[in-house]
Amino acid sequence: MDNASGTTQSSPDAHTQVQSRRQITTRADRPCDTCRKRKSKCAKDPGQQRCVLCAFHDRDCTYQDAPAPRRKREQEDTPASTDSSEIRPRKKSKTIHIPDPPLDTTPPSVEPPTRSLLDRTLGLHQTTHFKYIGPSSPHEQKLLDILHRFQDPGSGEDEFKFRRVTANTTFLSKSDHQTPLGADIDNDLHAVEQLVHPHGPGLVGLYFRTVHPSYPVLHKAVFLEKYARSYTEFSPPLLAAVYLLAMDWWEFDRELSSKTNPDAVALSRLATKALGDVIHRPKLSSVQAGLLLLQRSGGDSWVLTSQVLAIGEELGLHLDCSTWDIPSWEKGLRRRLAWALFMQDKWGSLIHGRPSHILYHSPSSSVWQLPELTLSDFSESMAEEGSAEVEKGKQLFIHLAKLTLIMTQALETLYHPTSPVATVLSQAGVQGLLDLIKPLALSLKNWASSLPKELHINILPPRKLCSNGYLHLSYFVTEIIIHRLIIRNLSLPSTSASLVSLCREAGKARLERAIAFVEGLKPEHLQAFWWFAAPKSLAYIRTYGGLLWATSSTEKEAGYYRGMLGDFRWSLKVRAKGVGFVTAALREMEESLREIDMSRDILSISSSRGGLVRDGEGEGDGDGGAVAVVGRQVGGGYEGYFGDSSVGFEETAAGFELLDVDVRVAASGSAQGGYQDGQIVEDDGYFFAAGMVDLL
């Protein structure tokens, strides 16, 4: 009895000692319990106590479970042993495998599902997509309550299901394979990988060194963990977009630079096709792919921007996800993507001259709920946390978001159809306009003064590229859109000569600063990442200079701007070699300003008639409003300015007709300045025509 008792009492201690020995001797050599269950590699970053997967899920690494007994292959994975849905096979090797042949074979066999870290996500599930159910949709909230309460948790994947993330926020889920073209995903993935093989891993590494720090719309830890298993776990357009962007820095990788570049045209074509296929099953990867494709030089598209924005709203990116029942890392990723979409829409609206899709006034009074970005929204950079480049990239993205809010306010205050500018000018003239603009200018000044040192343009780490350039270029464009409106309206009769001089000097200073910034860019800036708005932003600078030239009061002043813009264009040309956004900017300038001949004396009179457009000089009456239209005679018509464009005028019985736009200027109204009784009167080298604008 005593022996039995003694044996019974000693066995727990012996078991504890065995457990302790096993943990001490095998912990460094075998995977933790979580990785063992998932059958994934257990990897630790240097100096970390927890493996990447446990740190990712914020759980402790434990080594309590004994190794599972080996079983025959046909008994290893049974449906009963799983509780998730993962249809595409998982590769256990890190080696990228290209099926042979990849395109003309049947899809790979479906292995039984295993548990995935993405199963709890709302926007990155492997085989299911979720669509936000809005308050006015046909899905009645009371019925959703009933369905949510009594839904069978074991219902099949092919049935509609609802997922509730808060008491009032519900998503509809559906299997990816029930959507059109759902079966094409494997073929597209193999085709993408085949185009870059065997350089895929090198391109992924290059992307995260050059693009991701400055434009963090991916979750690096999730992406790399999936890529280490197999490229087949990705959305085809996202994988193609990462490869395409990385290829712009092909020469910066020691190993890749000696190899033949993949076919970028074919890869771009495939990425565009694949993105069109996945819009029916919206996921965060679809938004990421669209945003990255838009950042490519020459990839900017207002139509694609609209599509990607719609996908984001399907995913509920316009909502504040702070209280949702989703992983914390997905919340941070969703906030970054929401701000990336917001910035894409607002800057796209500016440079394309289109109405914004997002109505935003403030976080508390807008359909798009955008909590302010914080450093905690970028918490996935585990291996590189504390790295100077990673930290700088976070600050760059946050300050670009803040600048976008100021630019948005300026755009809506000064250029929106319901802008108060016309009323202010009619009541208080240019001085009233300056008062309206003052808060915007002050916000812009405060933003510039708040930039941390690492975001200054002259801070260049040794042997590293610097992406601060596109942030500063965006700042100069925001300044320009404010001063552009002032310069446009200085010809109002009520404006004093001293105020005109003051405003033009301020406008001139902005142009000089912007051009000096561009001319001061070093190779480390030019070869770094520049986002989609950069080419048109450079063209914006030249357009603004053209406006100052066109409104010059003396030939000396006009000659100054003519020379400055010539130097600016030359400066871009010598920097364009191998710099995609500069090349695209020169192309934009040629397309938008090629009809304007700045070589001529702006104040000279041609042999018969000539002059300069003077907005606002002359009056008319009628429903259309008064305008002034002036031109220089060229051939059989007149060339001049109407608004921002160089246009032609044809003399008609009713007045003048613009030759290249569908607008008619009728000669009617009272006489003022150089216009009298419907006739052009030459006076001191100018002639004016004032009348009504009738949209035909």
Residue, then its C-alpha position, 0 to 999 in steps of 0.5 A: m500500500d505504501n509502495a503504491s502510495g509512494t508511487t502515486q505521490s511521486s508520479p506527478d513530480a516525475h511527469t513534471q521533470v519529464q515535461s521540463r526536460r522536454q521543454i528545455t531540450t527541445r524548445a529550440d529544435r521543434p515547433c511550438d504547439t500552435c505551429r505544430k497544430r497548423k503544420s507550419k514553420c515555427a520561425k522567430d525573429p532575432g531577440q524575440q521570445r515568441c514565434v512570428l505566428c504567436a506574436f501575430h495572434d498575440r498569444d504565448c508560445t507553448y511547448q506542452d503538447a507531445p508530437a502527434p503520432r505519424r499516420k498514413r497519408e490517406q488518413e492524415d487530413t480528414p474533413a472531421s479534423t478541420d473547422s475551416s474552409e481552405i480550398r486551394p492547396r497549401k505548399k509546405s516548401k518555401t520554394i516557388h513551384i511552377p506547374d509543368p505545364p501551368l496553363d493547359t492542365t486541369p486545376p490542381s486537386v483540392e486538398p482537405p482544408t486546414r486552419s488558417l490565420l485568415d479565417r477570422t478576417l472580414g476582408l482576407h478570407q481565402t475562399t469567402h468574400f463579404k459585402y457590407i449590408g447598408p441601412s437602406s438595403p433590402h435586408e431588413q434589420k429585424l429579419l437579420d436579427i432573427l437570422h443571426r440568432f437562429q442561423d445554423p453554424g454548421s450550414g454549408e459554404d454554398e449557402f448565404k450567411f450573415r456575419r455580424v461585427t457589431a450590433n448594427t453592422t452586418f455583412l453578407s458572405k458568399s463563396d468565391h466559387q459561386t461568382p462569375l469567373g471564380a474558376d479562373i483564379d488558379n490559371d491566372l495565378h500560374a500565368v502571373e508566376q510563369l511570367v516572372h519565374p524564377h524571379g518572384p521572391g527577388l521581386v517581392g523583397l524588392y517591393f518591400r524595400t522600395v515601395h512598401p515603406s512609403y506606401p504601406v497598403l499591404h500587411k507585410a507579415v501576412f503577405l510574407e507568411k503566405y508567400a513563404r508557403s505558396y504564391t497560390e494563396f494570393s489574388p492574381p491581380l495583387l501578386a501581379a501588381v506587386y511584381l509590376l511595381a517592383m520591376d521599376w527598381w529592377e536595376f537596384d537589386r544586385e541579383l536581378s540586375s544581371k537578368t533579363n527583365p520579365d515582360a511587363v506589358a504582358l504582366s500588366r495586361l494580365a493584372t488588368k484582366a484579373l482585377g476585372d475578374v475579382i470585382h465580383r468577389p470583393k476583398l481587401s486584396s482587390v482594393q490593394a491590387g487596384l491601388l498599386l496598379l494606379q501607382r504605376s507610371g502611366g497607370d493612373s485612371w479616373v475610371l479605375t479609381s472609381q471602381v476601386l472605390a466602389i469595391g472599398e465601399e462593398l467591403g465597408l472601408h468607409l466605416d469606422c471599424s474600431t469596435w468590430d469583431i475582427p483581428s486588431w491587425e485587420k483594423g489597422l490595415r482597413r484604416r490605412l486602406a480607407w485613407a489610401l482610397f480617400m487620398q486616391d479619390k481626392w487627388g484624382s479629383l484635383i488632377h483630373g478635374r472631376p467631382s469627388h466621389i467622397l463627400y467629406h466634411s469632418p469625421s463626425s459629419s461625413v458618410w466616410q468615417l475616417p478616424e485619424l491615423t496613428l502609429s498603432d495602425f502600422s503595428e505589423s512591421m515586427a521584424e523591422e520595428g524601430s528601423a529608421e526607414v520604416e518609421k519614416g514611412k509611417q510618418l510620411f503616410i500620416h502626414l500625407a493624409k493630413l495634407t489631403l484634408i487641407m487640399t480637400q478643403a481648398l478644393e471644395t471651398l474654391y473650385h466646387p460648383t457650390s463654392p462661395v467664391a462668386t458671391v464673395l467676389s461680387q460683394a467684397g472683391v479680391q480682398g474678400l477672396l483673400d479673407l476666404i482663403k486665409p484659413l486655408a493658407l494658415s492650415l497649410k503653413n501649420w502643416a509644413s511647420s509640423l513636419p518631423k525632421e526625417l520628412h524634410i527634403n534635404i534629409l538623405p540617409p546614405r546609400k538609400l532612396c528617399s521618398n519624401g519628394y512626392l509629399h513635398l510636391s503635393y504640398f506645393v500643388t496645394e499652395i498653387i491651387i490656392h494662388r491660382l484662383i487669386i491670380r485668375n481674379l485680379s483683373l476685377p475693376s475694383t481691385s487696387a493696383s497695390l493689391v494686384s502687385l502684392c498678390r502677383e508677387a506672392g504668386k510669383a514666389r510660390l512658382e519660384r519655390a516650386i520650381a526650385f524644389v524640383e530643380g533641387l531633387k537629387p538622384e536619391h529622390l528621383q529614383a525613389f517611389w513617387w505616387f500616381a499624382a506626381p506627373k500631373s502635379l509637375a504639369y500643374i506647376r507649368t500650367y500655373g506659370g503659364l497663367l502668370w505669363a498670360t496675365s502679365s501687365t508688361e512684356k518684361e514680366a511676361g519675358y521673365y515667366r517665359g524664361m522661367l518656364g523654359d528653364f523648368r521644362w529643360s530641367l525636367k528633360v535632363r532629369a527624365k532619363g530613367v525616371g518614369f514620373v518625370t517622363a510622364a509629366l513632360r508628356e502631360m505638358e505637351e498634351s495640355l500646353r502645346e497649342i500655346d506659343m509663348s515665344r511671341d510678344i504677349l503685348s504686341i499687335s498683329s498686322s490687323r488685330g491682336g491683344l491679350v485676354r483680360d478676364g472680367e473686363g467688359e460687361g454683359d447682361g442676361d441669364g448667362g452672366a457677364v464674361a470677357v473674351v479677347g483674342r489675337q487674330v490668327g488666320g481666319g479667326y481669333e486665338g485667345y483664352f477662355g477660362d484656362s484654355s487656349v481657344g479659337f474664336e470665329e466672328t459671327a453675326a451674334g458675336f464670337e463662337l469658340l471653335d473648339v468647345d461647345v460654347r457661344v459668346a453672344a455680343s450683347g450688353s452694355a459697353q465698358g472698356g474696349y467694347q461698344d455697341g457690339q463692335i470690337v474697339e482697339d485701344d492701346g493694343y487690346f480689344f475686348a468682347a463682352g457678352m453672354v455665354d449660352l451653352l449650346 
